Amino acid sequence: ENSGVFVIEDGVSQRQIFDKTIQANQLNVIEAHGILLFRAEKGRDSKIYVFRLSEFEPETQKEVKSKSDLKDHKLERTRGCSMYAISKPGGSRLKMVICVNRKLTLMQWKHSAAWTAWCPASDTDTVEGFMYLREFQIAEQPSIITLIESTVGGNSDTCSICVGYKHQFDIITDGSGTAQRLFAVQEGTKAHLVSATDLYEDEEPELLLCYNNTCHFQKLSETNNTTEFDFHWNSIPKDIVCTFPYIIAFTTDTMEIRLIINGNLVQTMAMPKLKLICSKNDIYFATTAPEFFHGKMERLQMDQQKVERESMSPPASPHLSPETKPLRLYRIPLNALTGVIGPYDRKCVNETDDSNENKAVENLKSMEIKSSRASASRSCTASPTIGLNPQNHLLHKS
């Protein structure tokens, strides 16, 4: 049941900013420009809305916003959109590609990130801040779109769009506007496209294409589709997160961690009702509270004391039925993963083996990674590793 949109902060009670009349199907917070983007409703009524983050400050927002507050925040050319994708943080310009049926619309925020950082008080736009660039017609409605920024010819304003539908992934370049076949799933295979993630191999753009339980590396500059580096998950993921040297798959009930350079299994953890929330900076996810894991009586060992955990937990919903098991939010800090590859167990955790699950948690807690990295990569030379710091821990409750 959709209850609206909430803000959850450490040490502060959750705040509702939109009521249940607004069903946000996609949502992005763009701190560099101080804006909130989200796609609401479904079908022909689906639209993208733009708000200033300052409108949701506790001292500014006095009432929870409802559907009547959306009127002046609707972005033109987005009615009927089924999905959108934005450029990665850190680029010179914020770009967004919007899919409406078989049409892709490319837009760009009129101020650069550098200009906004220099004159933050002057960047107060909402919908008027997005400029229309161009449109692309595609063969059919896609199930996946990914925006890829590049520096072709030294021009940092160029971009490409990866489009996934049915049994193939295509690439559209901003310059030509034409779609080219990038990768096709083997004929006769029923394909379920999962994601297309842009990486960099020695500063060269590369895509990690995931379909069914397979991950395939595809360079944008190559026409041949070598499967030499393909690897397979134990089950079909819903979301994929890359953070060198690891790649993490989220299914409905499992978190699976592998090495991105060779696909070797590092760890599998059973987590009922697992849901990735975001992975822009740290990785946030929700799962059933550990004390309600089937057949488990012990709790996961967290850094906080029991009293602190209880005081930080939001109050239970008054509409929560006795059969509904509460969820917990967790955070994996990027500086709690490591570039040092140590011994690991290739076996998956058995859901009925308590000792294996405890070992899984302890193994995860011993990982850390360099926090300041330019972009995701699967190259050891492009992403040098650092030493292990045993003081950092992986899982933190939010």
Stockholm file with secondary structure:
# STOCKHOLM 1.0

chainA/1-398         ENSGVFVIEDGVSQRQIFDKTIQANQLNVIEAHGILLFRAEKGRDSKIYVFRLSEFEPETQKEVKSKSDLKDHKLERTRGCSMYAISKPGGSRLKMVICVNRKLTLMQWKHSAAWTAWCPASDTDTVEGFMYLREFQIAEQPSIITLIESTVGGNSDTCSICVGYKHQFDIITDGSGTAQRLFAVQEGTKAHLVSATDLYEDEEPELLLCYNNTCHFQKLSETNNTTEFDFHWNSIPKDIVCTFPYIIAFTTDTMEIRLIINGNLVQTMAMPKLKLICSKNDIYFATTAPEFFHGKMERLQMDQQKVERESMSPPASPHLSPETKPLRLYRIPLNALTGVIGPYDRKCVNETDDSNENKAVENLKSMEIKSSRASASRSCTASPTIGLNPQNHLLHKS
#=GR chainA/1-398 SS CCCCEEEEETTEEEEEEECTTCCEEEEEEETTTTEEEEEESCGGGCEEEEEEGGGGSTTTCCSCBCGGGCGGGBCTTCTTCCEEEECCTTSSSCEEEEEETTEEEEEEESSCHHHHHHCGGGCCCSGGGEEEEEEEECSSCCSEEEEEECCGGGCTTCEEEEEEETTEEEEEETTTCCEEEEEECCTTCCCCEEEEEEEEETTEEEEEEEETTEEEEEETTCCSCCCTTCEECSSCCSEEEEETTEEEEECSSEEEEEETTTCCEEEEEECTTCEEEECSSSEEEEEECGGGSTTCCSCCCCSSCHHHHHHHSCCCCTTCCTTCCCEEEEEECGGGSCSCCCCCCCSCCCTTCHHHHHHHHHHHHTCCCCSCCSSCCCCTTTSCCCCCCTTCCSCEEC
#=GC SS_cons         CCCCEEEEETTEEEEEEECTTCCEEEEEEETTTTEEEEEESCGGGCEEEEEEGGGGSTTTCCSCBCGGGCGGGBCTTCTTCCEEEECCTTSSSCEEEEEETTEEEEEEESSCHHHHHHCGGGCCCSGGGEEEEEEEECSSCCSEEEEEECCGGGCTTCEEEEEEETTEEEEEETTTCCEEEEEECCTTCCCCEEEEEEEEETTEEEEEEEETTEEEEEETTCCSCCCTTCEECSSCCSEEEEETTEEEEECSSEEEEEETTTCCEEEEEECTTCEEEECSSSEEEEEECGGGSTTCCSCCCCSSCHHHHHHHSCCCCTTCCTTCCCEEEEEECGGGSCSCCCCCCCSCCCTTCHHHHHHHHHHHHTCCCCSCCSSCCCCTTTSCCCCCCTTCCSCEEC
//
